[in-house]
Amino acid sequence: MNPIGANTWIWVSPPTDERLAELAPRVRGWGFDLIELPIETPGDWDPDRTAELLAELGLGATTCAVMPQSRSLVSGDRAVVAATQSYLRTCVDHAARIGATIVGGPIYAPVGWTPLLDDEERSRTVDRLVTALAGPADYAASRSVTLAIEPLNRYETSLVNTVAQAREIVDRVDSPGCGILVDTFHLNIEERDPAAAIRLAGDRLAHVQVCANDRGAPGADHIDWAAHLAALRDIGYGGALCIESFTAENQAIARAAAIWRRLARTQDAIATDGLAFLRGALTEVPHREIA
């Protein structure tokens, strides 16, 4: 059965050593296998201290990168690209130190970057991205980590909205350190057939983030979870399902994620209700028949 995780953005932003010391034991106590740690600014949490905490709890981890206006792999400013590449390598180092194998996120352009790109401009932009991503991806592979590219919905980016677009980039980079992240929130908006999109990701799928169509608890929504989970089973995906939602305590994060109202009775409920639903749903997914 796939391990299930919870992203600390459900409760805090940014995560810090002090808040992780309080939150991680609760996450483990609820029965999660993993905790997903955003790396908003390197130094928010200490990798060595976090590694010790996770080891004491027997709790696994994944990580995600954050792309504010200052970070971009497609910028025309070489200094910005170089700084973003350096940031991604730092993310890889943090992940490796805590035993995580994933750094996921929209690691191509700032969230909210939505220029109108014609075919020629898109082609040039993707060319720049593939070139800029190659070095960090190879570095990730050398540390047994995968940079997982996340397609975002049309309101958050105009560059990578679909799994097909992400797959093109990942196939061109062609490194074991580069894969695809799918997020059920964005799939629900952008994909005409989300299960088919998951199957298209295929062996390039490195990570899955899950939430309801309104970013609440998985299962309290209209998403066809049986179809999603069957598609994951069909492609042999054995990685994590990490519940991702957001707290309104960080106004910048809340605004970027459009968190305008309470999504569950409590923030804890987003995690615990989602965990209970996913555990049950995973047991109901039929096993794939192997010819």
LOZA-159165 format. One record per residue (C-alpha): residue in one letter; y, x, z negated. Coordinates in steps of 0.02 Angstrom, whole numbers, plus 50000, padded with zeros to 5 digits. Example, Ala and Ser with C-alpha at 12.3 -4.5 7.8 and 13.67 -1.06 7.14 Angstrom:
BEGIN
A497755061549610/S499475068449643/
This chain:
BEGIN
M500005000050000/N501745006150040/P502715013349893/I504225002849846/G505895009849793/A507615004249737/N509265011849792/T510455015849649/W511875007549748/I511194991149679/W511994996249514/V513105011649526/S514195021549644/P514165036049639/P512585039949541/T512875053249408/D511745062949291/E512245051749145/R511965035549238/L510315041349313/A509695045949140/E509935027649092/L509445019549256/A507915029349313/P506835024649162/R507255006249191/V506775007549374/R505125015649327/G504825003049188/W505004988549310/G503594996149413/F504495004549557/D503695019749637/L505315027549698/I507165028449668/E508335031049815/L509815042449779/P511385042349885/I512235059149906/E514025052949916/T514775069649865/P513655084549826/G513865087649641/D513885069449587/W512135072449519/D511265088949486/P509655091449586/D508815102249454/R509195090149313/T508655075549421/A507035084149470/E506615086249286/L507025068049248/L505965061449392/A504505072749344/E504565066449164/L504505048449226/G503235050949365/L504505043249483/G504655048049666/A506265048849763/T507095047049931/T508905050849973/C510245044450089/A511785052450166/V513505044550165/M514705045050312/P516535042450265/Q517965045650386/S517895064350352/R516115066350419/S515555065050600/L514355073650719/V515245066350871/S517015071450830/G518015081550955/D518545092650810/R517285106750794/A517765109750613/V517305091750568/V515635093450656/A515265110050570/A515725102850400/T514585087850431/Q513155099050482/S513405109050322/Y513425092950221/L511775087350300/R510975104050258/T511555101850078/C510785084450078/V509155092050139/D509215104949998/H509515091249870/A508065080949939/A506865095549941/R507315100349763/I506875083149695/G505295081449800/A506025069049925/T505545070050108/I506905058550178/V508775059650203/G509215043150285/G510795034850348/P511985033250494/I512095052150510/Y513095052150670/A514825044750640/P515875037050501/V515415019450449/G516725008450530/W516895019650684/T516915006650824/P517735013150983/L517405003351141/L516265015151238/D515905012751423/D514285019651494/E515025036651535/E515865038551366/R514285033351276/S513265045851375/R514455060051331/T514505054851149/V512615054351136/D512525071451219/R513685078351085/L512665070150949/V511005076951011/T511735094451019/A512525093350846/L510995085750764/A509745098550829/G510165112250703/P510155101350546/A508545092950606/D507665109550627/Y508305115050457/A507635098850382/A505935101950463/S505885119350388/R506025111350216/S504785097250253/V506175084350256/T506625071650391/L508385066250438/A508145047750474/I509445039950589/E509925022250542/P510555009750672/L511964999350599/N512594982350651/R514024980250774/Y515324977750637/E514984995050564/T514745005750719/S514795004650907/L513665019750937/V511915016050869/N511554997550844/T509744995850899/V508085004450872/A508015008051059/Q509655017751048/A509035027250896/R507385031050979/E508265038551131/I509225050551018/V507725055250913/D506635058051066/R507945069451141/V508165079450980/D506255080450976/S506105088750807/P504895084650665/G506465084650558/C507225069650647/G506615051550638/I507185033550630/L507685022850481/V507595003950502/D508534992250386/T508064973950385/F509894968750362/H510414977050524/L508824971950616/N509214953850575/I510904955250661/E510554966350810/E508744964350865/R508164949350964/D506394952750904/P506434963250744/A504534965350738/A504534971850917/A505924983950870/I504874990550727/R503434993250846/L504615002150966/A505085014350828/G503235018350819/D502795035850765/R504645040250752/L504875028250606/A505235038750451/H505965026550326/V506255007950293/Q507624999750191/V507424981550145/C508514967450083/A508834949150121/N509864944050270/D511364942650151/R510954959350066/G510154950549918/A508364951649857/P507014952549991/G506134935850004/A507634925149956/D508104922950138/H507584917750313/I506854934450370/D505084933350439/W504354945850316/A502564942850370/A503014948050548/H504004963250488/L502614969450374/A501274966150505/A502264976750628/L502364990850502/R500494989550474/D500184989550663/I501095006150688/G500255013950538/Y501835015950435/G501355021850262/G503085026650200/A504215018450074/L505075001650074/C506695004249979/I507734989549922/E509544992849964/S510984982349905/F512694986449834/T513744985049679/A515534979249685/E516044992149554/N516515004649690/Q517794995449794/A517645007249943/I515755004749953/A515924986049923/R517214984350061/A516174994750183/A514634984050148/A515654967850142/I515064963049967/W516214948349933/R515164938049813/R513724939349690/L512064940449785/A510894936249641/R511014930349462/T511124948849410/Q511054965649497/D509404968949407/A508694953249488/I509004960049663/A507804974049618/T506524965049510/D506404949249615/G506294959749772/L504934970649698/A503884955649647/F504074947849819/L503634963749913/R502104967449806/G501434950149844/A501894950450028/L501074967250057/T499424961049986/E499444946650112/V499704957350268/P498074957250367/H497304974150399/R497394979950578/E495754979350670/I495324996450740/A494274995650899/
